[in-house]
């Protein structure tokens, strides 16, 4: 898709907290359909997929393949400053994508009830989901 082409998700902002394969692939498809995807990574090491080969010039081609077309920011969600920045992103988001275990979501305060406090629209919860 060229910069001038608008996709069906044009105008949608996605905050991407996912890692490894399924989540990054999901948000890659959203980016390719025109969404603005902001990938949030941990400050130390980033997404685990950065360590997966094959490598070209020291960079993971796997990581690049599922994260192309996204913006990226490193935030420590346990840190007050990082959390404040995250909540500003979240307030403007239409969608949040994550694939943490339920206990991690609760600890990081990114489960449904906490996300919905900052942005009720991004905190839409699917019936049956944890």
Secondary structure, DSSP 8 states (H G I E B T S, - for coil): --TT---TTTT-EEEE---TTHHHHHHHHHHHTT-EEEEEE-TTT-SGGGG-S-EETTEEHHHHHHHTT-EEEE--TTSHHHHHHHHHHHHH-SEEE----HHHHHHHT-SHHHHHHH-TTTT---TT--
